[in-house]
């Protein structure tokens, strides 16, 4: 079974290394396709085994972006069994209590054409959690998440689909899974968020996006953007449930034929996910012969690993 992962990144030096490391470990670095919106020197630090597609740096347009990535997905399905679409700050994890990894999940759920993920926003407790260290696993540093319905996305598919703007919806029926979690990093680090909103404020948006108010958060003031991402009400994190149950939120998503936007309470990420997001590993370097052989051996070992029982 062959799996590809695709992303559209425009100047994402902080979270793109997490994306490459995460999906590279899950499905192999040569199966990653990074579409860049105006390549920057930092993008050249991507491991040489990753496929990089440079797109000219003109104005940013959500409709063109969705169309391009949909067509890339259609093309890749001629050679892959599954395609994962996730932004640079979106890391999909199969429930570690039931599955070894994404490949194990898809191997045991081949009949479903498209999976909609369980969306979780990572939330930093700024008073007690230090800035992210890319050399440590994510959930060794961040304890809290919040269910976020906009990130219940049709992100994993084995049939051609057409995504709508923002990739929150598509032309395909939704199949909401309980076991594929989209970990969204937008609110994982306040320092990174400040840099990201400054870069987004500097983007030249297309006339169509401005007219239709698409990606309006890209034009938010830094204060408004940060206030939405980093709540600081007294005691907000102290009452967080230690073993969250998302059944009520998932039922609400399933009750609507098209996506609706709502968020759940802040909860603690279950302990079984502690090692699910690996260290970003700092700057990647071009692969030598030894690295390629080591990765191939790891891939062969993983492919022969017996599937975990549900």
C-alpha positions in Angstrom: 0.0 0.0 0.0 1.4 3.4 -1.1 0.5 6.6 0.8 1.4 10.2 -0.3 1.1 13.3 1.8 0.8 16.8 0.3 0.9 20.3 1.7 0.9 23.9 0.5 3.3 26.0 2.5 4.1 29.6 2.2 7.0 30.6 4.5 6.5 28.1 7.3 10.0 27.7 8.9 8.6 26.7 12.4 6.0 24.1 11.6 7.1 22.7 8.2 9.9 20.7 9.9 7.3 19.1 12.2 5.2 18.2 9.1 8.2 16.7 7.2 9.4 14.7 10.3 5.9 13.5 11.2 4.7 12.3 7.8 8.2 11.2 6.8 8.3 8.8 9.7 4.7 7.6 9.0 4.9 7.0 5.2 8.5 7.7 4.1 10.2 11.0 3.0 10.1 10.3 -0.7 6.3 10.2 -0.5 6.0 13.8 0.7 5.1 16.6 -1.7 5.6 20.2 -0.5 4.1 22.9 -2.7 5.7 26.2 -1.9 4.1 29.6 -2.4 7.2 31.6 -3.2 10.2 29.6 -2.0 12.4 31.1 0.7 15.9 30.1 1.8 14.5 28.2 4.8 12.5 26.0 2.5 15.7 24.7 1.1 16.5 23.1 4.4 13.8 20.4 3.6 15.4 17.0 3.3 16.5 16.2 -0.2 14.2 13.1 -0.4 11.1 15.3 -0.1 9.5 16.3 -3.4 9.3 20.2 -3.6 7.1 21.9 -6.1 7.8 25.6 -6.5 4.8 27.9 -7.4 5.5 31.5 -8.4 5.0 34.0 -5.6 2.1 36.0 -6.9 -1.0 37.0 -4.8 -2.5 34.5 -2.5 -5.8 33.0 -3.6 -7.7 30.3 -1.7 -9.7 29.2 -4.8 -6.5 28.6 -6.9 -4.8 26.9 -4.0 -7.7 24.4 -3.5 -7.9 23.8 -7.2 -4.1 23.2 -7.5 -4.0 20.8 -4.6 -7.1 18.9 -5.8 -5.5 18.4 -9.2 -2.3 17.3 -7.5 -4.2 14.7 -5.5 -5.9 13.4 -8.7 -2.6 13.0 -10.3 -1.0 11.2 -7.4 -3.8 8.7 -7.1 -2.6 7.3 -10.4 0.4 5.9 -8.5 -0.7 5.9 -4.8 -3.5 4.1 -2.9 -4.1 7.0 -0.5 -3.3 10.8 -0.4 -3.2 12.9 2.8 -3.7 16.6 2.5 -2.6 18.6 5.5 -1.4 22.1 6.0 2.1 22.6 7.4 0.6 23.0 10.9 -1.7 20.0 10.7 -0.4 16.6 11.9 -2.7 13.6 11.6 -2.3 10.8 14.2 -4.1 7.4 14.3 -5.2 6.6 17.9 -2.1 4.9 19.5 -4.4 2.7 21.6 -5.7 0.9 18.5 -3.2 1.5 15.6 0.5 1.4 15.1 0.4 4.4 12.7 -1.6 6.0 9.8 -0.6 3.1 7.4 -1.9 0.6 9.9 -5.2 2.5 10.1 -5.7 2.7 6.4 -4.7 -0.9 5.8 -7.4 -2.0 8.1 -10.0 0.5 6.8 -9.6 0.1 3.0 -13.3 0.1 2.2 -14.0 3.8 3.1 -13.2 6.2 0.3 -12.5 9.4 2.3 -11.9 10.0 6.0 -12.8 13.2 7.8 -10.5 13.7 10.8 -11.2 14.6 14.5 -10.0 18.2 14.8 -8.0 19.2 17.9 -6.4 22.6 18.4 -3.3 22.5 20.6 -3.6 25.2 23.3 -0.6 26.6 25.1 -0.9 27.5 28.8 1.3 30.5 28.4 1.6 31.0 32.1 3.2 27.6 32.7 4.4 26.2 29.3 7.6 27.4 27.8 8.2 28.1 24.1 8.3 24.9 22.0 11.7 23.1 21.8 11.8 21.5 18.4 14.2 18.8 19.8 11.5 17.4 22.1 8.3 15.6 21.4 5.3 18.0 21.2 3.1 16.5 23.9 6.0 16.3 26.3 5.7 20.1 26.2 2.0 20.8 25.6 -0.7 19.3 27.8 -4.0 20.8 26.5 -6.1 20.6 23.4 -9.6 21.8 22.4 -12.0 20.1 19.9 -12.3 22.3 16.8 -14.9 21.4 14.2 -13.3 23.4 11.4 -10.4 20.9 11.5 -12.7 17.9 11.0 -11.4 17.9 7.4 -11.8 15.4 4.6 -8.0 15.1 4.6 -7.4 11.4 3.8 -8.7 9.9 0.6 -8.3 7.1 -1.9 -10.6 8.5 -4.5 -10.3 11.8 -6.5 -12.2 14.7 -4.7 -12.4 18.4 -5.1 -11.6 20.4 -2.0 -13.3 23.7 -1.3 -11.4 26.8 0.0 -9.5 26.1 3.2 -9.9 22.3 2.7 -12.6 22.2 5.3 -15.1 20.6 2.9 -15.1 18.8 -0.5 -17.5 17.5 -3.1 -17.4 14.0 -1.5 -19.6 12.6 1.3 -18.1 13.0 4.7 -17.0 9.9 6.6 -16.1 11.1 10.1 -13.7 8.7 11.9 -13.3 8.4 15.6 -9.6 7.3 15.3 -7.8 9.8 13.0 -6.9 13.0 14.9 -5.8 16.2 13.2 -3.5 17.9 15.6 -3.6 21.6 14.7 -0.5 23.6 15.9 -1.7 27.1 15.2 -2.0 27.9 18.9 0.8 25.7 20.1 3.3 28.5 20.7 2.6 32.2 21.3 6.1 33.3 20.0 5.6 31.4 16.8 2.1 32.8 16.4 3.4 36.3 16.6 5.8 35.7 13.7 3.2 33.9 11.6 0.6 36.6 11.8 3.2 39.2 10.9 4.1 37.1 7.8 0.4 36.6 6.9 -0.4 40.3 7.3 2.3 41.0 4.8 0.8 38.6 2.2 -0.7 40.1 -0.9 -4.2 38.7 -1.1 -6.1 38.3 -4.3 -9.0 40.6 -5.1 -11.4 37.7 -5.0 -10.3 36.6 -1.5 -10.6 40.1 -0.2 -14.1 40.5 -1.8 -15.4 37.2 -0.5 -13.6 37.6 2.9 -11.7 34.4 2.6 -8.8 33.7 5.0 -9.9 36.8 6.9 -7.8 35.7 9.8 -4.7 36.4 7.7 -5.6 40.1 7.9 -6.4 40.1 11.7 -4.6 42.5 13.9 -1.9 40.7 15.9 -3.7 41.5 19.2 -7.0 40.1 18.0 -5.3 37.0 16.4 -3.3 36.2 19.6 -6.3 36.8 21.9 -8.3 34.3 20.0 -5.6 31.7 20.1 -4.3 32.1 23.6 -7.1 32.3 26.3 -5.9 33.5 29.7 -9.0 33.4 31.9 -8.2 32.5 35.5 -8.5 28.8 36.2 -9.2 28.0 32.5 -6.7 25.1 32.4 -7.1 23.9 36.0 -10.4 22.3 35.4 -9.4 20.5 32.1 -10.7 16.9 31.9 -7.8 14.4 32.2 -9.4 11.8 29.9 -11.5 13.7 27.3 -14.6 12.2 25.6 -15.3 13.8 22.2 -18.5 11.8 21.5 -20.9 14.7 22.0 -18.8 17.0 19.7 -18.5 14.2 17.0 -22.3 13.7 17.2 -22.8 17.4 16.6 -20.5 17.3 13.5 -22.3 14.2 12.2 -25.7 15.8 12.6 -24.8 18.5 10.0 -24.4 17.6 6.3 -21.9 20.4 5.8 -19.3 21.7 8.2 -20.3 24.1 11.1 -17.8 26.0 13.2 -17.7 25.4 17.0 -15.2 24.5 19.7 -15.3 22.2 22.7 -13.8 22.9 26.2 -10.1 22.8 26.9 -9.1 19.3 27.9 -5.9 17.4 28.6 -4.4 15.4 25.8 -4.7 11.7 26.7 -1.4 10.2 27.9 -1.3 7.6 25.2 -0.6 10.4 22.7 2.6 11.6 24.5 5.0 10.3 21.8 2.7 10.7 18.8 4.3 13.9 17.5 8.1 13.5 17.3 10.7 16.2 17.6 11.1 18.3 14.5 14.8 17.6 14.7 16.1 21.1 13.7 17.3 21.6 10.2 17.1 18.7 7.9 20.1 17.9 5.7 20.5 16.3 2.2 20.5 12.5 2.4 23.6 10.5 1.8 23.8 6.9 0.8 23.8 5.7 4.4 20.7 7.7 5.2 18.8 6.3 2.2 19.7 2.8 3.1 18.8 3.3 6.8 15.4 4.8 5.8 14.8 1.9 3.4 15.5 -0.7 6.1 13.2 1.1 8.5 10.4 1.1 5.8 10.9 -2.6 5.2 10.7 -3.4 8.9 7.6 -1.3 9.3 5.9 -3.0 6.3 6.5 -6.4 7.9 5.2 -5.4 11.3 2.0 -7.3 12.3 -1.1 -5.1 12.5 -2.2 -4.2 16.0 -5.5 -5.8 17.1 -8.5 -3.5 17.7 
